[in-house]
């Protein structure tokens, strides 16, 4: 699986530009704020319908323009496919695959699998639970369409329930309708909890070997799922929390409050680990995503490295390099010295200057 080309029109700081990529390592270099990350964002957007930076559609349209168009051509199993995406300031985005419009994002998920690694990912272990849930969901949604649909439905129910919790103090007659939302929340929540538990069990099988190699066998890693509530108890706990939820006007029970911890040699490094241990563990988790995709879909994903090399020491850079074989990789950086010194493969190089490829 690899991206053949990308065309951008009125996207971020790009007026019009076309990229033709190598199926090996593609390097985009240039000064800060020139548009390197925007290329990776466009690839991620075409593959998932979402910006990895959490940007809204209107924010990605070139200043002064009303629409943006992206076209990504990728090869999967020796067959080329085309994804066209229109972003509109005042309207929903339009997406077509091989010329056929799609109505739901779920139809796009899994067509092209992407693993993105940014400096923020190195801090996933010491950041808040929201970032760790995002780590789980980013891969689960690409690998499991049922999970993606279930997560969307669950989030909608939570929003509706929270809205109702805010309205009930002004109209007590609405309180019995909470039963309907509680039932839906429990049904969707059970699926999410089960899939997350299965995913982390599978992740542990892979990450232990990767982390052992990274630390020369000195450290043993384990990812521990910390669900807010179990599948068996979610309905009961939702009912028990109703008085508190009405008081706080928010839903306090459910997988939207899940977390996970990472233990190294039995110690929770989220609280007691050094920065080096946390970064090594984060790197191991990211590399595990690559192996998980390969195991499940029997193809390598596309790897996006957004200015992450400068955040890694030489040892971790070499580990990353050793896992980039037979996988299309995109690297953004400000200069080439580090890549040359560490003998990183560079099949194609793009010099980005103010939203254009410098010839």
C-alpha positions in Angstrom: 0.0 0.0 0.0 1.4 3.4 -1.0 0.4 6.9 -2.1 1.2 7.5 -5.7 0.3 11.2 -5.9 -1.4 14.1 -4.2 -3.0 17.2 -5.8 -3.8 20.3 -3.7 -5.9 23.3 -4.7 -6.6 26.1 -2.2 -5.5 23.9 0.7 -3.9 25.6 3.7 -1.0 27.8 2.1 -1.1 25.8 -1.2 -2.6 27.5 -4.2 -2.1 24.7 -6.7 0.5 22.0 -6.3 1.0 18.3 -7.4 3.2 15.7 -5.7 4.3 12.5 -7.2 5.7 10.2 -4.6 8.1 7.2 -4.4 6.8 4.1 -2.8 9.8 4.2 -0.4 10.9 7.2 1.7 9.8 10.7 0.8 11.4 13.6 2.5 9.8 17.1 2.7 12.2 19.7 4.1 12.2 23.4 4.5 12.0 26.2 7.0 9.2 26.3 9.6 5.7 27.4 8.4 6.3 26.6 4.8 3.7 23.9 4.4 5.5 20.6 5.0 3.1 19.4 7.7 0.2 20.5 5.5 1.1 17.8 3.0 0.9 15.1 5.7 -2.3 16.6 7.0 -3.8 16.3 3.5 -2.8 12.7 3.2 -4.3 11.9 6.6 -7.4 13.9 5.8 -8.0 11.9 2.5 -7.5 8.6 4.3 -9.6 9.3 7.4 -11.8 12.4 6.6 -10.2 14.0 9.7 -7.3 16.4 10.3 -4.7 14.9 12.7 -4.5 18.4 14.2 -8.2 18.5 14.9 -8.8 21.4 12.5 -12.3 22.1 11.1 -12.8 22.0 7.3 -13.1 25.8 7.0 -9.8 26.2 8.8 -8.0 24.2 6.1 -9.3 26.2 3.2 -6.8 28.7 1.8 -7.4 32.2 3.2 -9.8 34.2 1.0 -11.2 31.1 -0.8 -14.5 29.4 -0.4 -13.6 25.8 -1.4 -10.6 23.5 -1.4 -10.0 20.4 -3.5 -7.7 17.4 -2.7 -7.1 14.4 -4.9 -5.1 11.5 -3.6 -4.2 8.4 -5.7 -3.1 5.3 -3.8 -2.1 1.8 -4.8 -3.4 -1.2 -2.9 -2.8 -4.7 -3.9 -1.4 -3.5 -7.2 -4.5 -1.5 -8.1 -4.7 2.3 -8.2 -7.6 4.1 -6.5 -8.5 7.8 -6.4 -9.9 9.8 -3.5 -11.4 13.2 -4.3 -12.3 15.5 -1.5 -14.0 18.9 -1.5 -13.9 21.1 1.5 -16.5 23.9 1.7 -16.6 26.9 4.1 -20.4 26.8 4.2 -21.3 23.2 3.8 -20.4 19.6 4.3 -17.3 18.1 2.7 -17.8 16.0 -0.4 -15.9 12.8 -0.9 -15.7 10.5 -3.9 -13.8 7.2 -4.3 -12.9 6.3 -7.9 -15.5 8.8 -9.0 -18.3 7.5 -6.9 -19.6 9.8 -4.1 -19.7 8.3 -0.6 -22.2 9.5 2.1 -20.5 8.2 5.2 -17.0 8.4 6.5 -17.2 4.7 7.4 -17.1 3.9 3.7 -13.7 5.5 3.4 -12.1 4.1 6.5 -9.7 1.2 5.9 -9.2 1.9 2.2 -5.8 3.3 3.0 -4.3 2.7 6.4 -2.2 5.5 7.9 0.1 5.6 11.0 1.1 9.2 11.9 3.8 10.0 14.4 4.3 13.5 15.7 6.2 15.1 18.6 3.0 15.2 20.6 2.8 11.4 20.4 6.0 11.1 22.4 4.1 12.7 25.3 1.0 10.5 25.0 1.8 8.6 28.2 2.2 11.6 30.4 -0.7 13.6 28.9 -4.3 13.3 29.9 -6.7 10.4 29.3 -8.2 12.1 26.3 -4.9 11.8 24.3 -4.6 8.1 25.2 -8.2 7.4 24.1 -7.4 9.2 20.9 -4.4 6.8 20.4 -6.7 3.8 20.8 -9.5 5.2 18.6 -7.2 6.3 15.7 -6.1 2.8 14.9 -9.3 0.9 15.9 -11.4 3.1 13.6 -9.1 2.4 10.6 -9.0 -1.4 11.3 -12.6 -1.9 12.4 -15.5 -0.2 10.6 -18.0 -1.5 13.1 -16.0 0.1 15.9 -15.9 3.4 14.0 -19.7 3.4 13.5 -20.3 2.3 17.1 -18.0 5.1 18.4 -19.8 7.7 16.3 -23.2 6.5 17.6 -22.0 6.3 21.2 -20.6 9.9 21.0 -23.9 11.2 19.6 -25.8 9.5 22.4 -23.5 11.0 25.1 -24.0 14.5 23.5 -27.8 14.0 23.5 -27.8 12.7 27.1 -25.6 15.6 28.3 -28.0 18.1 26.6 -30.9 16.5 28.3 -29.2 16.6 31.7 -28.9 20.4 31.2 -32.6 20.8 30.2 -34.2 18.7 32.9 -33.8 21.3 35.7 -36.0 23.6 33.7 -38.5 20.8 32.8 -38.7 17.9 35.2 -41.2 16.1 32.9 -38.2 15.2 30.6 -36.4 13.1 33.2 -38.1 9.8 32.3 -36.7 10.1 28.8 -33.2 9.5 30.2 -34.1 5.8 30.3 -34.0 5.7 26.5 -30.6 7.4 26.2 -29.2 5.2 29.1 -30.2 2.1 27.2 -28.6 3.2 24.0 -25.5 4.4 25.8 -25.1 1.0 27.5 -25.6 -0.9 24.3 -23.1 1.1 22.3 -20.7 1.4 25.2 -20.5 -2.4 25.7 -19.2 -2.8 22.1 -16.6 -0.1 22.6 -15.3 -1.5 25.9 -15.1 -5.0 24.4 -13.2 -3.9 21.3 -10.8 -1.7 23.3 -10.0 -4.6 25.6 -9.4 -7.0 22.7 -7.2 -4.4 20.9 -5.0 -3.8 24.0 -4.6 -7.5 24.5 -3.4 -7.8 20.8 -1.2 -4.7 21.2 0.5 -6.3 24.2 1.5 -9.3 22.2 3.4 -7.1 19.8 4.7 -4.2 21.9 6.6 -6.4 24.3 9.0 -7.7 21.7 9.5 -4.3 20.2 10.2 -2.6 23.5 12.5 -5.4 24.5 14.6 -4.9 21.4 14.6 -1.1 21.9 15.9 -1.4 25.5 18.2 -4.3 24.9 16.1 -6.6 27.0 16.4 -4.4 30.1 12.7 -3.4 30.2 9.5 -5.3 30.0 6.4 -3.3 29.0 2.8 -3.9 29.6 -0.2 -1.8 28.5 -3.1 -2.0 31.0 -6.6 -1.1 30.0 -8.5 1.0 32.6 -12.1 1.0 31.7 -14.3 3.5 33.5 -16.9 0.8 33.8 -17.1 -2.9 32.8 -19.4 -4.2 30.0 -21.5 -6.1 32.6 -22.0 -3.1 34.9 -22.5 -0.2 32.5 -26.3 -0.2 32.6 -26.4 -0.6 36.4 -23.7 2.2 36.9 -25.5 4.6 34.6 -28.7 4.2 36.6 -26.8 4.6 39.9 -25.1 7.8 38.7 -28.2 9.6 37.5 -28.6 11.8 40.6 -25.0 12.9 40.4 -25.1 13.4 36.6 -28.2 15.6 37.0 -26.4 17.6 39.6 -23.2 17.9 37.5 -25.1 18.1 34.1 -22.7 15.7 32.5 -22.4 11.9 32.0 -19.9 10.5 34.5 -20.0 6.9 33.5 -19.0 5.2 30.2 -16.1 4.5 27.9 -15.8 8.2 27.0 -13.9 8.3 30.4 -11.7 5.3 29.8 -7.9 5.3 30.1 -4.9 3.0 30.0 -1.6 2.9 31.8 1.8 1.7 30.6 4.0 -0.2 33.1 7.7 -0.9 32.7 9.1 -3.6 34.9 5.9 -3.4 36.9 6.1 0.4 37.5 3.4 2.8 36.1 5.6 5.2 34.1 2.8 7.6 33.6 3.5 8.7 37.2 6.9 7.3 38.1 8.8 6.9 34.9 11.6 9.1 33.5 11.1 11.1 30.3 13.4 8.7 28.5 11.2 5.7 29.6 8.1 7.5 28.6 9.5 8.3 25.1 10.8 4.8 24.6 7.4 3.4 25.5 5.6 5.9 23.2 7.9 4.9 20.3 7.2 1.2 21.0 3.5 1.8 20.9 3.7 3.7 17.6 5.8 0.9 16.0 3.3 -1.6 17.3 0.6 0.1 15.2 2.6 -0.7 12.1 2.8 -4.4 13.0 -0.8 -4.6 14.0 -1.9 -3.2 10.6 0.4 -5.7 8.8 -1.0 -8.6 10.9 -4.7 -7.7 10.3 -4.8 -6.5 6.6 -1.6 -8.3 5.4 -0.2 -5.0 4.0 2.0 -2.3 5.4 0.4 1.1 6.2 1.6 4.5 5.1 3.9 6.0 7.7 3.8 9.8 8.3 6.6 11.2 10.5 5.9 14.8 11.2 9.1 16.5 12.5 9.6 13.6 14.9 13.3 12.8 14.2 14.5 15.9 15.9 12.8 14.8 19.1 14.5 11.4 19.2 18.1 10.6 20.2 20.3 8.6 17.9 19.4 5.2 19.5 15.7 5.7 19.0 16.3 7.1 15.5 18.1 3.9 14.6 15.2 1.8 16.0 12.8 3.8 13.9 14.9 3.4 10.9 15.1 -0.4 11.4 11.3 -0.6 11.2 10.9 1.5 8.0 11.8 -1.3 5.6 9.1 -2.2 3.0 6.9 0.7 4.1 6.2 4.0 2.4 7.3 6.8 4.7 6.9 10.5 4.6 9.3 12.6 6.7 9.1 16.3 7.4 12.2 18.1 8.7 13.8 21.5 8.6 17.2 20.3 7.3 18.9 17.3 5.7 22.0 17.1 7.9 20.4 14.8 10.5 19.1 12.4 7.8 22.5 12.3 6.1 24.4 11.7 9.3 22.1 8.9 10.4 22.1 7.3 6.9 18.3 7.5 6.6 17.0 6.3 3.2 15.8 9.1 1.0 14.1 7.9 -2.2 12.6 11.2 -3.1 13.2 14.7 -1.7 10.9 17.7 -1.9 12.1 21.2 -0.9 9.0 23.1 0.3 9.0 26.9 0.2 5.9 28.9 0.9 3.4 26.3 -0.3 5.3 25.2 -3.4 7.9 22.6 -4.4 11.1 24.5 -5.0 12.5 23.3 -8.3 
